[in-house]
Amino acid sequence: MNLPAVTRRSRFWFAAFVVWFVVLWFLSSSPPPSPPGPKIPHIDKVLHFGYYFGGAGILSAALFLLRRDPRLGWDVIHLLTLFLLTTTGAIDEWHQSWYPFRSGNDATDLAADFFGAFAGTLLFRRFRHLVQ
């Protein structure tokens, strides 16, 4: 499978990560959606996991393509992605606490963010050949 050449540049993935962050900030500033149908317990944790899973894939791709420095191996990419996304998750939880229609500072949301980021970096590592 060949992706477009633009996806082989770290700038593309960093720009995608900025878009990811802006969308996150917008979603955190908005009332949570209430989809029709039955309520699914803890669906917000699944959504947190999924969103940070995607963000980790995007950020991992950007860092992977940036790795002209041999010190930027998988351990560094993995730890840096986890650190940045866990920090982003904590900031997002704090940000949500300022809105009356949101519940912020939820440790279980932050845990879902962390595990989503962890899984996203592992999956990207498996499929990194797609952006090389």
Phi and psi in degrees as a GROMACS rama.xvg file:
@    title "Ramachandran Plot"
@    xaxis  label "Phi"
@    yaxis  label "Psi"
@TYPE xy
-110.509  121.384  ASN-2
-87.5958  160.504  LEU-3
-57.0429  151.52  PRO-4
-58.4967  -31.8314  ALA-5
-60.415  -27.1064  VAL-6
-75.7664  -2.01991  THR-7
-95.8465  11.8296  ARG-8
-115.025  135.255  ARG-9
-63.6955  -31.7971  SER-10
-58.3793  -38.7572  ARG-11
-58.7289  -47.5005  PHE-12
-72.5294  -33.9745  TRP-13
-65.9544  -39.3097  PHE-14
-63.9593  -41.0428  ALA-15
-62.8555  -36.671  ALA-16
-67.7603  -37.7903  PHE-17
-62.0602  -43.0105  VAL-18
-61.5579  -43.6487  VAL-19
-56.3942  -45.5623  TRP-20
-66.1368  -43.104  PHE-21
-62.5019  -43.0194  VAL-22
-62.6656  -41.9849  VAL-23
-58.0632  -46.5168  LEU-24
-62.4937  -41.8051  TRP-25
-64.3764  -45.8154  PHE-26
-62.9076  -36.6137  LEU-27
-70.6678  -20.5889  SER-28
-92.4937  -4.62069  SER-29
-106.729  156.53  SER-30
-61.7692  144.042  PRO-31
-65.4609  140.649  PRO-32
-70.1248  148.151  PRO-33
-120.212  93.2987  SER-34
-66.9089  151.583  PRO-35
-69.3699  161.213  PRO-36
101.075  -171.923  GLY-37
-68.9818  149.028  PRO-38
-77.2017  131.618  LYS-39
-103.7  120.437  ILE-40
-60.5198  135.751  PRO-41
61.906  25.6692  HIS-42
-62.4097  -29.137  ILE-43
-63.3403  -32.3454  ASP-44
-68.3417  -38.8148  LYS-45
-63.5784  -41.913  VAL-46
-66.2036  -41.8472  LEU-47
-59.8525  -49.1258  HIS-48
-55.9992  -50.027  PHE-49
-63.3111  -41.5509  GLY-50
-67.437  -42.5533  TYR-51
-74.6986  -26.317  TYR-52
-59.5793  -48.4591  PHE-53
-64.933  -43.5149  GLY-54
-60.8182  -37.696  GLY-55
-67.3925  -38.2354  ALA-56
-63.0449  -42.6441  GLY-57
-64.7757  -49.3657  ILE-58
-67.3888  -37.1138  LEU-59
-62.3248  -40.3158  SER-60
-62.8147  -43.7262  ALA-61
-62.2398  -45.389  ALA-62
-70.0561  -37.9539  LEU-63
-61.703  -43.9543  PHE-64
-75.5616  -17.4431  LEU-65
-84.3911  -13.9859  LEU-66
-70.1832  57.6723  ARG-67
-72.734  -21.0551  ARG-68
-85.2879  121.388  ASP-69
-62.5565  -18.5993  PRO-70
-71.7369  -15.9951  ARG-71
-86.9517  67.1834  LEU-72
-84.9091  -172.574  GLY-73
-64.0203  -35.7014  TRP-74
-61.6725  -43.1197  ASP-75
-68.3546  -44.5588  VAL-76
-59.6302  -45.8814  ILE-77
-62.8089  -50.213  HIS-78
-66.4412  -40.4388  LEU-79
-65.5471  -42.3291  LEU-80
-63.0852  -45.8217  THR-81
-61.7559  -42.9166  LEU-82
-63.2589  -48.9764  PHE-83
-64.8752  -40.5231  LEU-84
-77.4268  -32.2901  LEU-85
-68.2157  -39.0102  THR-86
-63.9236  -42.6969  THR-87
-60.5198  -42.3734  THR-88
-61.6272  -41.0055  GLY-89
-65.6663  -42.4144  ALA-90
-64.2709  -40.0231  ILE-91
-62.9522  -42.5176  ASP-92
-63.0567  -41.5147  GLU-93
-63.9849  -44.0171  TRP-94
-58.6235  -43.201  HIS-95
-64.8517  -26.9684  GLN-96
-68.1926  -13.0783  SER-97
-86.9174  -5.87273  TRP-98
-110.42  128.11  TYR-99
-64.9562  -24.0838  PRO-100
-93.0089  5.69342  PHE-101
-119.632  156.058  ARG-102
-113.791  119.024  SER-103
-109.087  178.067  GLY-104
57.1094  41.7284  ASN-105
-96.7167  113.59  ASP-106
-64.3754  -31.0983  ALA-107
-73.0276  -31.4219  THR-108
-64.9451  -43.093  ASP-109
-63.8948  -37.907  LEU-110
-64.4903  -40.7896  ALA-111
-64.3847  -37.9983  ALA-112
-61.2202  -47.4798  ASP-113
-60.4131  -49.8857  PHE-114
-68.4716  -32.5475  PHE-115
-64.323  -42.8127  GLY-116
-64.905  -41.1023  ALA-117
-60.4046  -48.9015  PHE-118
-65.6831  -37.5111  ALA-119
-64.2353  -38.9082  GLY-120
-69.0949  -37.6275  THR-121
-65.6033  -42.3684  LEU-122
-67.7907  -40.1416  LEU-123
-61.3439  -42.2482  PHE-124
-57.2631  -38.6371  ARG-125
-66.1747  -36.4531  ARG-126
-110.035  22.0231  PHE-127
-61.0951  -26.232  ARG-128
-60.237  -20.061  HIS-129
-68.3474  -25.8225  LEU-130
-106.018  2.72817  VAL-131
